[in-house]
Amino acid sequence: MTTQKERVGGTDAVPIFKMQETTRDGELTKYVVGDTGVAFDSLEGAQAAAKDLGALNG
């Protein structure tokens, strides 16, 4: 299994990372919001969560 991590958006305080994992069964792409460990199947979902976290952080 291999994993690739690439920053694809967000802010400095709440970055969004694209995580691609390749296994023998295929490839899985997830979007992770900052250091929360929360992953989404779509970039749009991750962007909405990052926006909410940014508002909470002030």
Long-range contacts (C-beta under 8 A, 24 or more apart in sequence): 8-43, 9-43, 9-46, 9-47, 9-50, 10-34, 10-46, 10-47, 10-50, 11-50, 11-54, 13-54, 13-57, 14-50, 14-53, 14-54, 14-57, 15-50, 16-43, 16-46, 16-47, 16-50, 18-43
